[in-house]
Amino acid sequence: MLAFDRRGRAAVALISEEFRTGADAWREIHGFDAAAVYVRHPIQPLGVTELHGRADEIFDEVVAAISR
């Protein structure tokens, strides 16, 4: 993601809500200016149907962020 951002390419970081504070700190330290969309936690133990539901929740936000 950082390489895409530094090349001026459209990028959106998808980050679990649980890690918002750490991710925001990392983004600031590294000058990572790409958009970030935070996904409801947890993600890892979900099945396919539940993952599709999470994707549906953030789809419009991701499209808007990458279109900026």
Buried (B, 14 or more C-beta within 10 A) or exposed (E): BBEBBBEEEEBBBBBBEBEEEEBBEBBEEEEBEBBBBBBEEEBEEEEEEEEEEBEEEBEEBBEEBBEE
